[in-house]
């Protein structure tokens, strides 16, 4: 048996091996269907909130998205089932001492975006879609409904909208986090 101390650099699915370089593909991240902005009721408990969100995201309970140019101020969480919001709220309060308010968002689809002509600063459109970034800085677009997604696909045939996060290679650029 081997015990390891994780200083926060490992994720679920990481592999440690002895010898030469070895790489598995990462655990896939699928598109959530429910979204909410997370706000702390107590600004002095911000660190507990961020720590709890990071842990729950690592476990796969939620996915965390950042609004462009906002960083982790008012992060957006995405979940597959709406009951996961209750799990999130309960665990943050009881395990991390962070009381939160969840402001539900009207989006029902998230798609990772791949394409050289994608400009995240100008892609948002009349409340029907919002551009965010995931934990790796990869761009996603949140869509209000099927129509908004289909409209974007038709208007932007040179852009791919993926239901699963693309595999991030170490040499690939990500969005500017400013």
Secondary structure, DSSP 8 states (H G I E B T S, - for coil): -------S---TT----SSS---------B--SEEEEEEESSGGGHHHHHHHHHHHHHHTS-EEEEETTTEEEEEEEEESSTHHHHHHHHHHHHHH---EEEEE-S--EEEEEE-TT--TTT--BTTTEEEEE-TTS-EEEEESSHHHHHHHHHH-TTSEEESB-----TTS------
